[in-house]
């Protein structure tokens, strides 16, 4: 399996919606344009909501990987607002 290189990792498996997105967004806000954030999250609401919310914020969702332990890792590239 291809490894994705990332600049930062945030684990939101201990958070519930809407704090899952809030914590991921704060982490991404602290990064530079073009950097990649890996977000580890639980199955269910976070997997449904966080990728969609990141796209709505204008960031590039690169990949969502099933970790086979009821968690997923989402890779998001930060895109600065125009």
Secondary structure, 3 states (H helix, E strand, C coil): CCCCCCCEEEECCCCCCCHHHHHHHHHHHCCCCCCEEEEEEECCHHHHHHHHHHHHCCCEEEEEEECCCCEEEEEEECCCCC
